Amino acid sequence: MFWADQVADEILKSKRYIPYWVDDMKTPSGRVHVGALRGVVVHDLVFKALKNKGANAKFTYVFENHDPMDDIPSYLPRGKYEKYLGMPLFKIPSPEPGFSDFASYHALEFKNVFNAMGCEPEIIWTKDLYTGGKMNPIIKEVLDKADKVRQVYKTLYDKDLPKNWYPFQLYCPNCGKVSTTIVTDWDGEKVAYECQVDKVKWTKGCGSKGEASPFSSKEGMTGKLPWKVEWPAKWKAIGITVEGAGKDHMSSGGSHDFAKLICENVIDYPVPYPITYEWLLVGGKKMSSSRGVGTSAKEMLQILPPQLNRFLMVRIKVNQQINFDPSDPQTIPALFDDYQRCAQAYFNHGDKDQARIFELSQVGKAEKPPYVRFSVLAQWVQMPNMEEEIIKNGLTDWAGYARVWVERFAPEKDKFSIQKDLPETTKKLSAAQKKLLYKIAAELNKKWVAEEFQTRIYDLGKELELSGNDTFAAIYLSLLGKNHGPKAAWLILSLDRKFVKERFNAV
């Protein structure tokens, strides 16, 4: 049974996770990378598995647009953004016009990607949870029980926090920074705060002190809970019953263990069903949004069709790492081959697991993919006059991705182009190879089917006592200037017959 179906069965059988509210979260601190897509797809699969089993499930995605900027993405000018370090993302200008702020610019780009991949959760902005008042009762609960929060730190990390430490991060009323501001007291209505000048190394506080309400309203957001406390607080504020995270958060002593203790000892909320998933790496490297490490989620839609992007993550078990390395010349062609295999299982009622993987990889209605292999298509897109063949085989969509693969990732041995002039390499041809080319030129007046013409070329070479390698090398050397290439008959028939005749007769 597919892993998401097993998870859905466990959730339904336990009857502890009602209503069935699936959620995932992300801080849009920079261009969101492909690694974050795995979380979206994992939760989308569980949501759809629950729906398939008749559950009235809901799926949301939280963009944490209230977190502070603690680093400047490498692709942005440091001088322009340095003054915003320590401020919440929703108060920082967008890198491009047309967006309300820094967070929405990056979040909506990511949303467009996962929507294209068939993941359509309802979007929640964390700032709205605060300004809409949903977090206020939990903020009071957490501040009133600050001693119990300190005890969680002691229990889990053996960390003794001072009695004047409080689990709230105020936006400094003077400079607006949250990273430099600490709360030192709570009287039940207001918190005492200090914006410390040297609290962090990467930005300066303003030094102001005072009192302020921790409660946000429609007029504005005053501050936030620390992330480890805030994670379970958001579960309660929203009503989440199913949420997982990457293995770093879910490991023993990690953020999820902390959240669990907050639920049990501070806010009295049942811990959502946990789903632990492995990382998606690009070339063996973990992603980082703010540091610009890895392949962006947006770029993935340029490399692979939406269904293949889903398939990349659906086909691997949730507890297994995915290492996607497009620079490896075999990665993308092999992925397309695997997709076609799973499609066969689905449409021909073959292997059930492969069929389910194909089904869950679809965006909309399941459609049969082309039968032509990606490696063949990568050759066709380099041949002139192959557009009709590409259209006839239903390859128009995939052809665009094949061109990207050829341009960006294909090894030199798989790239070729028709030489405008007679290549110098033809001087290496033997008399028998030249005679072969003359004979092929004489055959070009006939109407050929590629498969039959390929056999005819091979037979002509045998008549001249040429090996298969020497037979086809003669064609490649005269047309491409290299001793290898795509299937010779397809290459020749993709070209203007007059051009080929003149070239073969000129050697």
C-alpha angles and dihedrals in degrees: 000000000000111000096241091053089052090050091049090051091051092048093049094043094051094054087202097107103064125171093041100232114165118193143175131184141204138177108226094214092145143337103336113238132221092256090072090057090071091064092050093048094045092054092042090054093052090046092051092044089054091048091048088057093052099259119148092234131173129203124202135173121207120210107201096214094159098068117111124256103249097168137021116239112248093239094059128078108262094208092059096050105031092093090059096057110125094022124113114267095239090061094054121091119253117255088233134032120259097055129092096227148340095280097049091049092059097033096053092048088055092044090055089055098051091041088056087052092056098261109128110169122164108261121235122187113210092218088062091053088058100040090042089060098242093120097046098084090048092047089055091046092051095046092046089052097040089131090060091049089052088050090056089057089049094048097046103032103017085239119153110209119195119255090246092059113107129187098241134096112207123203101237106251088216107044101011095233121139101182092065099043125093130187114226104175145015126202098182094268108038138026127223113229144185125199099210117210096215102028092121131023098228101058140016128243122220098236097236123147134192147101130294141165114261091207119102125211140177087282091065150304118280101188146309144250117259109270098250091052093038095056094068090036089060090050088059096041093052100031097241117178102170123043135139136180143196119293093260091065094038099048121109110289091011132128094284093055088051091049090050092055091048089053093049101039107027118021102023098227127142112250111249120244104279124226116190115201133182124240127270107226129193110216089342095306127118115234126252121188098196096043096047094235118158136359117326120239089237091055090055090069088057092052101041137021114254092256092052091048089056092042090054088064102029096057094057119075114251093245094052125087119243117215108190111186111172090180088069101090092221099050101082099035090050091049091055090048091052091048091053090049092053090047089056090052090051098047096037096043093245130141107004096215093050090046092051091048090054092046093052091046093063127108102209121329117011112251131185111255121225115280095221111102119246091238090058092046089052087060094045093055089057093053123086119241095017096119093099091053091047092052093044091055094047092247101128094109096043091046091072091056091045089056090051090050092050093048098043112022113015117110116244091253089065095049123085143158134191110259113234093211131040105280120239086233091076088074086074093061118114122230089256092052091050090049089051091056091051090052092049090050089054090054095055095087089070125086106250138193107214096236092051092045090052089055091047092053090050091050092049089054091050090052088057091046093246122148118239091254093052092045095056095034088063090059095045094046092052097045106028105021091236133088097242139046145130124321104309099224093052090047094050094045091050089062134075106275093220091053092050093048092051092046095049092045091049098061 
